[in-house]
Every structure is written in structure tokens, then in C-alpha cells.
């Protein structure tokens, strides 16, 4: 064999060995359950269609009234979320079907956790309606804090009638939403962030001008570059787990963490509401103002002839330790502790989902990428379809057990709910959470 022939043969063997090795790695990753191709593509945040939100002179933004005919765009992680889901609104500016004015309904208020990152019929509000047998008007608005929810309450009740129960979906981030009120607005048909924390140490706010907002908005809306190389990258990212992991340092680190070889990557969730009040003094006044908003909300709900029930929805970092930043100054349980003490002192009805969500994780196991068992989306901090369903069932049980609404077949409904919770959690026993 001549020298040139030997070089060609050796080169061919090397190439074939590399191809076989790559295929074996790809096969191994799939067999070990490291997700699906495309799971670790860098996601863009879900974006509502243009004109779904409208500018509001008081709250900064609100859902536009009588919007229909479009979908919630999840362009970069379809494989994680499934197909985009249709969204619409009724004449009240609520993400719900048409509502005829009436008394005695249940009103839902809250932020994006209440709006629901899922099809309408899969949100926890829809589960509540199905299980208690009472019309539930679902009026959660993404980006709202308690101050904005107070204003939404007045606007909706003035048109829809007097509810018997007002359920507020509450997350720890509502503290910051109140501090930055009104933090968002609508520019050129899109909901945008107008006020941010410029200096977390001092609590200094920054207000963006319309020109600054339009510049940032343009960068989000512009199409990504095209061409053979970019098309090839997209092709590989959609079809190869190995390529996904190699191009994303965070993904490699997460893989290593699962093998016990590294610490998990830092969380992408906003941590300001988990900071220590002692180390960040501005937070103490923020907390006082926030709790006063909750106190006023209770008074306004009672003035409307209804009872206030707060559903405390934990953030992903509170449930799954693997998503937490390792920074020692973050206090993951503090918001729930402080709010719980306040609710008890001011006699506000509440349901804290954190104990049951945490118990579920102990039964099922820690979060993995893109599995049907997780309660939160893989690339997003919101509860997924499973989390919405679990939350809706747990809430429904508490509403019936506490007789917050009247039900002629309460025992049957509670029995059905307990069976469904047992099936969802796959735990041996289902204690009633107070």
C-alpha cells in the first residue's frame, strides 16, 4: 500500500470512528433520558400576539377587550411546550369566555401564574370551575402585582356584578411588582417593561423612555440571521441532543450536576424578593407597602360583598432546589413566612401550595428536563399543565372543605377531588392542607 493510499485509509478510519462515536453518544444520551432534541435551545420568553395587551392609564397595561384569533407564541421551545395555544379575551378584558353580568360567581385575579401558561381549559382557574361547579371568571393579567389587582377588581366588579368569592393567585414576586408599580406599559401593541431595578443594593428604579423601549423591542422582534450555516445549526439543534449540549455551557453543567460532578447552573429567576431585608434595607419599606396593598385588597373585596382567598403559588426555585442559585444571602422561605404571618394576623383566608408541591417532589423526585412529572416548564419559571392541574385540585378541595361556596353535592365532589389528587401525586396518602 502506497503512502498516499495509507493516509487516505487512515483518514477514512478516523472519520468513520468519529461518526460512530458521535452516534453512540447520541444514542446513549437518548437512552439515559436526557430529554429530546431541541430541549436546550436558548429560549425566547413566550410572547403574546400584538395588540393582545392595551395601554391602561392606571395600571400601565391590561388585556385588551374582546381580543380573538391569535395564539401565544412559544417559537423557540415548541418541543418543550407543545403547540402554541390560542388566546382570547372577553368584553371585560379577562382571558375567559364571554361573561354575562351576574352575582354569586368566583372572581380570579393575579399575574401570569393565574393567567396560565397553558390552554385556557388547562389552567388552574378552569380546574377550579370544573370541580366546584360554580362559574369562575378568570381575570389574571401577566405582570400584575397586588396594587394592579386592586384596580382590576374595581373595574371588573363594576361591570360583571358582585362575586361571592375572590381568589387571588399570589407569588413572591408580587412584592417587586408592587415596588415597581406600574412597571409595564404597551408600546406599538406590545407589552413592555418600563420600570426596572437599576441598583438592587439601594433599590434604585430606572424608567425607560419610549425611544429606549422601541430600540429594545426591535432587537427582540427582528428575525434571526439566515444562511446555510445558521440553517445547519438549526437543523442539528432540532435533531441532536449531543449538539444541544455541546453548544450550551449551561446544559453541559446541568448534565454534570446530575452525575454529581458539578454544581447546578445559577437560576435565571429574578431573586430580589428572596434577598435579606437586613442586607437590603430598602426591602423593608417595600414589604410594608406591599402588605398594606394586601390589607386594602381585603377591605375592597369585603366591600364588594365577597370573601378574599389568597392562593400562594410557589416559584420554581422554592420547590426544586436544583434550580436555586448557590448565593448564601437568598432566603427561599422568607416571603412565605412573612406573608403567612400577615394573613394569620389580618384574618385573610389563604392556601399555601408550597407544602404540597414540595411533598409531591419528594414522592416523584427532582426536576428533570422536559418530563411529564415536573410541575414547571423546563425553560420557564411558570407552572406547566401538570402544575396547573395540581394547583387547581388542591385549591378546589380547600374551597369546598372551608365552605367558601355552597355546594349541594359537596361530599361527592370532595371524594372525586381526593381521588384525582392521589392519582396526580402518586403518594400513598393525601393529607388535607390547611
Beta strands, then each sheet from edge to edge (+ up, - down):
strand 1: 53-56
strand 2: 60-63
strand 3: 70-71
strand 4: 86-87
strand 5: 106-110
strand 6: 136-138
strand 7: 165-170
strand 8: 184-187
strand 9: 190-193
strand 10: 195-199
strand 11: 204-207
strand 12: 307-312
strand 13: 349-352
sheet 1: 1+ 2-
sheet 2: 3+ 4-
sheet 3: 6+ 5+ 7+ 12+ 13+
sheet 4: 8+ 9-
sheet 5: 10+ 11-
end
